[in-house]
Amino acid sequence: YDVIVVGGGPAGCMAAYAAAKENVSVLLVEKDREIVSPVRFAEAVGKDGLEKILDTEIDPGWIAATIKKFQFVAPDGTVIYPQVPMTGYVLHRKLFDFDLGALASKSGAQIVTKTSAVKLSKEEDSISGVSVRSNGKDYHIKCKIVIGADGVESRVARWAGIDTTIQMEDMETCAQMTLANLNVADDTCVFYFSQKKFPGGYGWVFPKGNNLANVGLGISGDKARSESAFSRLEEFIRTEFPEASILNKTIGGVPCGNRLPRITSDGILLVGDA
């Protein structure tokens, strides 16, 4: 292949799509059983940003809620509505991610799931291929460029000798639950601020229609030693939404520092949270 993309999240699928459109041969490998797993994201995006990166129509089926308002809740309970002249969406990320994979495939990229990258190979100090494990068998695949899109825990970057280390205060430890039976406005994203409850971060409620919402919080990584993000979220939900039902739970790290000073080397490029 000309390009091998490691990781089938939005960044990986978009990279595969962009490369395949240029009539180069592209292989995308994803370690999980499907492109859409797991969704570690609050699912909110700006309309303008989404339209900028996609050169296809936004599918109404991707949109759980259209956001017209933003609400800030201060530590003392004061509520303000900042005037932000933009429209946002809360997505159905599983549908959105699946369709990004389909878009890449339609453009010519080959996608293989349940296939893990296990190491990179080099020729004359340049990355020249990827070894993968699929269905219990090992394969080595040559390429001209590897795109590391394997998320915040990126092993591809380390194998390539690129330092992706960031300070703990620049890594948000996040936890989220999708809740049902909520009386929330379908057009408003709510942000909670409190250094006591959300040190170095904030809490959020992002509506998904039909009395559903993603409710979560992020705290600075260096603040998670005393109390985890997940335990803080459980307390937040007990206090604010005691009648809600929990439909799912997710946790993950979110890098919030500046872009890495180095995201390329000979034969490799990093994209997304990698």
C-alpha positions, 0 to 999 in steps of 0.5 A: 500500500501507499498509506497504512492508517492505524486506528479507525476513529474519526481522525483515522477515517478522515485521513484514509478518506483524504488519501484515497481521494488522491488515488493512492492505495490505502489500508486502514486497520482497526483493533476493535471489532467495528469502526464505531467502538468505543465512543469516548466522546461527548458527541458535541461539535460545531456546525461550521467546523463539521462542514469545513472538514466534510466535503459531503452533505451533513446527514440529518440522521447523524444529529441527535440535537441541534444546539442554539444556546449555551448555559454556564453554571457558576460555582454559586449556582448563578446561571448565565447564557453567553451570546455565542453566534454559532450553531452546534450539533450533538451527534449520534457518534456511532452512526457518524463514525460508521458513515465516515468509515463507509465514506473512506471505503467508497473512496477506495480505502480498504478497511480491516477490523479486529486487526492490531498493529504490533510494530513498525518496520524501517528501511534506511531510517524511514518507516516502511511498513506495519506488522499486524495481528489479525484472527490469530495470524501475523502479517507484515505489510509494506507501505510508503507512509504510516498514519498513526491515528491510534488515539491518546494512548498511541503506540505507533508514535512511540514505536516511531520514536516520537515523544508524545509525553505531555504534562499531567495538568494538560491531560483531562481525565474524563467520565461520562454517562448517557442518562434517560428521564432528564428534563433538559432543553434539547437546544442547550448545552450546559457547562458547570464550573467549580474548582471544588467539584471539577478541579482543572476542568468542568462538567457538562450536560449535552442533550440528545433529544427524547429526554436523553443527555450525555452528562459528564465531567473532566478534571485535570490529570494532576487532580485525579490522585485524590478522587477519580473523575468517575467517583466525582461524576457519580456524586454529581449525578446523585446531586443534580439528576437523582431520578435519571436512569443510566444507559451507558458509562464511558471514561477516557483521557483528553489531551488539552495542551498545545499541539505536539512540537513534532508530529511527523518523521520519515514515513510517518504522520500522527493525527487526532489525539495521537 
